[in-house]
Amino acid sequence: MDSTVICAVISLIGTLGGSFGGILVSSKLTAYRIEQLERRVAEHNNFARRMPVVEEQIEQLSHRMERLEERDD
């Protein structure tokens, strides 16, 4: 084989290997970042579910304090 053809084949193999390697690394990074975002969204959703409960408890405690203050007067 001619040395030019051999050089071209080696270059093709290197280019394909580098491209596929880059695609795999990029895919892994994207999957990792999506996983982290999903975790943050899950934490936020958990917080959003608990807030109405906390607000209700605060309202109940406020009413209880008002009753206790009225009783002391």
C-alpha positions as semicolon CSV with decimal commas, in nm:
position;residue;x (nm);y (nm);z (nm)
1;M;0,000;0,000;0,000
2;D;0,103;0,352;-0,063
3;S;0,213;0,547;0,248
4;T;-0,044;0,818;0,173
5;V;-0,327;0,565;0,193
6;I;-0,190;0,421;0,517
7;C;-0,162;0,770;0,664
8;A;-0,518;0,851;0,555
9;V;-0,654;0,529;0,710
10;I;-0,472;0,598;1,038
11;S;-0,604;0,955;1,036
12;L;-0,958;0,826;0,972
13;I;-0,934;0,581;1,261
14;G;-0,802;0,855;1,492
15;T;-1,073;1,097;1,385
16;L;-1,350;0,842;1,433
17;G;-1,212;0,735;1,770
18;G;-1,184;1,094;1,890
19;S;-1,531;1,182;1,769
20;F;-1,697;0,882;1,930
21;G;-1,499;0,938;2,250
22;G;-1,610;1,299;2,264
23;I;-1,970;1,202;2,201
24;L;-1,960;0,945;2,483
25;V;-1,805;1,189;2,732
26;S;-2,051;1,460;2,635
27;S;-2,341;1,218;2,673
28;K;-2,225;1,112;3,019
29;L;-2,187;1,475;3,127
30;T;-2,531;1,562;2,997
31;A;-2,685;1,264;3,176
32;Y;-2,510;1,365;3,500
33;R;-2,632;1,723;3,477
34;I;-2,989;1,611;3,404
35;E;-2,974;1,380;3,706
36;Q;-2,858;1,669;3,926
37;L;-3,137;1,892;3,797
38;E;-3,393;1,619;3,863
39;R;-3,263;1,589;4,219
40;R;-3,299;1,964;4,272
41;V;-3,650;1,964;4,129
42;A;-3,745;1,676;4,357
43;E;-3,615;1,870;4,659
44;H;-3,810;2,175;4,550
45;N;-4,127;1,972;4,500
46;N;-4,089;1,821;4,845
47;F;-4,052;2,170;4,990
48;A;-4,353;2,295;4,794
49;R;-4,564;2,006;4,928
50;R;-4,465;2,077;5,287
51;M;-4,521;2,454;5,282
52;P;-4,903;2,442;5,295
53;V;-4,878;2,210;5,595
54;V;-4,642;2,449;5,771
55;E;-4,865;2,746;5,686
56;E;-5,165;2,564;5,831
57;Q;-4,975;2,484;6,149
58;I;-4,867;2,846;6,184
59;E;-5,226;2,961;6,140
60;Q;-5,346;2,717;6,406
61;L;-5,075;2,829;6,648
62;S;-5,164;3,192;6,582
63;H;-5,530;3,126;6,665
64;R;-5,428;2,935;6,975
65;M;-5,211;3,224;7,092
66;E;-5,495;3,468;7,034
67;R;-5,729;3,254;7,245
68;L;-5,471;3,228;7,522
69;E;-5,414;3,604;7,516
70;E;-5,792;3,666;7,532
71;R;-5,818;3,432;7,829
72;D;-5,541;3,616;8,016
73;D;-5,714;3,951;7,974
